[in-house]
Amino acid sequence: MRPSVAAFLVCCAVQAQNLNDASVIRPGDILVVKIYYEHGFVGKTMFVKSDGTITPPEFPGIKLTEDVQIEALTLDEARRRLNESYVALKPWARFGIGIERGTLSKLLGP
């Protein structure tokens, strides 16, 4: 078997294993994403879209133009992926990111 085919099969097996794990993110999950920056924070409660992506929150001076793929990642892995997306736009900006599981009441609001 060629190395690239073997790597692909291993990758797919790991992703399939992750999809059976309750600790990973799946489409339809509710997440609370908070971006902490120099002048405060922005929080957004959202559904993970059917394609496994989220539309990241905007904050002053930074707006990601593309959704971020987070399906089959843990919350920490998703936080790191989101952080990389923001850093790619503004490497000099200082901010922190938090992601936690949300509830339907948080999504619907008061």
C-alpha positions as CSV (number, residue, x, y, z in Angstrom):
1,M,0.0,0.0,0.0
2,R,1.3,3.5,-0.9
3,P,2.2,5.7,2.1
4,S,-0.3,8.4,1.2
5,V,-3.2,5.9,1.0
6,A,-2.1,4.4,4.4
7,A,-2.0,7.9,6.0
8,F,-5.5,8.7,4.6
9,L,-6.9,5.4,6.0
10,V,-5.4,6.1,9.4
11,C,-6.8,9.6,9.4
12,C,-10.3,8.4,8.5
13,A,-10.2,5.7,11.2
14,V,-9.2,8.3,13.8
15,Q,-12.0,10.7,12.7
16,A,-14.5,7.8,12.7
17,Q,-13.4,6.9,16.2
18,N,-13.8,10.5,17.4
19,L,-17.3,10.7,16.0
20,N,-18.3,8.0,18.5
21,D,-16.8,9.9,21.4
22,A,-19.2,12.1,23.3
23,S,-16.4,14.6,24.2
24,V,-16.0,15.7,20.6
25,I,-17.9,18.4,18.7
26,R,-20.6,17.3,16.3
27,P,-23.0,19.1,14.0
28,G,-26.0,20.4,16.0
29,D,-23.9,20.9,19.2
30,I,-24.5,24.2,21.0
31,L,-21.3,26.0,21.9
32,V,-20.5,29.3,23.7
33,V,-17.5,31.0,22.2
34,K,-15.9,33.9,24.1
35,I,-13.1,36.1,22.7
36,Y,-11.3,38.1,25.3
37,Y,-9.3,41.1,23.9
38,E,-7.7,44.3,25.2
39,H,-11.0,46.2,25.6
40,G,-13.3,43.5,26.9
41,F,-14.8,40.4,25.4
42,V,-17.3,39.2,22.9
43,G,-19.4,36.1,23.5
44,K,-21.6,34.2,21.1
45,T,-23.8,31.1,21.6
46,M,-24.1,29.1,18.4
47,F,-25.0,25.8,16.8
48,V,-22.4,23.8,15.0
49,K,-23.6,23.8,11.4
50,S,-24.5,20.6,9.5
51,D,-21.1,20.7,7.7
52,G,-19.3,20.8,11.0
53,T,-18.3,24.5,10.9
54,I,-19.0,27.6,13.0
55,T,-19.0,31.2,12.0
56,P,-16.5,32.8,14.5
57,P,-17.6,35.8,16.5
58,E,-16.4,39.2,15.3
59,F,-14.7,41.7,17.6
60,P,-13.4,45.2,16.9
61,G,-10.8,45.1,14.2
62,I,-11.1,41.4,13.4
63,K,-13.7,39.6,11.3
64,L,-12.9,36.2,9.9
65,T,-14.2,35.8,6.4
66,E,-14.5,32.0,6.4
67,D,-16.2,29.5,8.7
68,V,-13.9,27.3,10.8
69,Q,-14.1,23.5,10.6
70,I,-14.4,22.0,14.1
71,E,-16.3,18.8,13.7
72,A,-14.7,15.8,15.5
73,L,-12.4,18.0,17.6
74,T,-12.4,18.3,21.4
75,L,-13.2,21.7,22.8
76,D,-9.5,22.4,23.4
77,E,-8.6,21.4,19.8
78,A,-11.4,23.7,18.5
79,R,-10.2,26.6,20.7
80,R,-6.7,26.1,19.2
81,R,-8.0,26.0,15.7
82,L,-10.1,29.1,16.2
83,N,-7.1,30.9,17.8
84,E,-4.9,30.0,14.7
85,S,-7.6,31.6,12.5
86,Y,-7.5,34.9,14.4
87,V,-3.7,34.9,14.7
88,A,-3.4,34.5,11.0
89,L,-5.3,37.8,10.5
90,K,-3.7,39.8,13.3
91,P,-0.6,38.2,14.6
92,W,0.2,41.2,16.8
93,A,-3.2,41.3,18.5
94,R,-3.6,40.1,22.0
95,F,-6.6,38.0,22.8
96,G,-7.8,34.8,24.4
97,I,-10.4,32.3,23.4
98,G,-12.7,30.1,25.5
99,I,-15.2,27.5,24.2
100,E,-17.6,25.6,26.3
101,R,-20.7,23.5,25.7
102,G,-23.8,25.5,25.7
103,T,-27.5,24.8,26.4
104,L,-30.6,25.5,24.5
105,S,-31.6,28.2,27.1
106,K,-28.3,30.0,26.4
107,L,-28.9,29.8,22.7
108,L,-32.5,31.2,23.0
109,G,-31.5,33.9,25.5
110,P,-33.6,35.4,28.2
